[in-house]
Amino acid sequence: MMRIGLISDVHANLPALEAVLLALSKRGVERVICCGDLVDYAPWPTEVIARLREMDVLSVQGNHDAAVAGVFPIDGFAEEARVTVDWTRAVLSPVETAYLAELEQIHREEGFVIVHGSLRGPLWEYVRDAFVATESFSSLTRQLCFFGHSHIQGGYMSLAGNVKSIDSHVRLSILPGAKYLINPGSVGQPRDGDPRAAYAVVDLDNGHGSVSFERVSYDIGSVIRAIDRAGLPHWLGERLAIGR
Ligand code: ZN
């Protein structure tokens, strides 16, 4: 059996990341996998990159990582979001920028594949309804796909042609013969109404296993103050407080 700590959408929120890494170490995970968007929005991009590299976390590239690194156009970003991309670019060293630029968009292993958005659109497509999930399953050649981007904890399962959403409030049993799209939710900026940092613990055992979707509290007030001190848009802090 292999136990994986699954995280996504850290968005430069170091206090949230530290809370999640501590919780994962208590669960005895063997490795940590990240579905992208390490940076942008909160004021600790350098520290988050350093921490993930130090912990040997395997990460794919998110749209914000690619935008900050200049390898993805930011035309699709709202005006307010461009402000934070520029802020982050100014803070990162060339080595950190190169690290983001060189992250893989799709990473495949024997039993699973990792993307930020979807297999069809690793940087841009949101999987947040059964229709898009069904299309994603049709190009999935592994049992599991770990993804992020929507900042919504949960995902979808496909069994005998039926696609349904996964309830993140209960432990998910992985069944041989079924396929799964698993989203651990966002560490640094949840958007499902629960402001606590989100992550998942995945146990894999030869086609069997389980996924538990978890939350952990951290000092959101300190992050809101740091966002203000850094001169980043105040609404970024406000949305952290409500998890939207
Ligand atoms: Zn994101």
Residues whose N, C-alpha, C, O or C-beta is under 5 A from the ligand:
A	BS01	ZN	D9 D37 H149
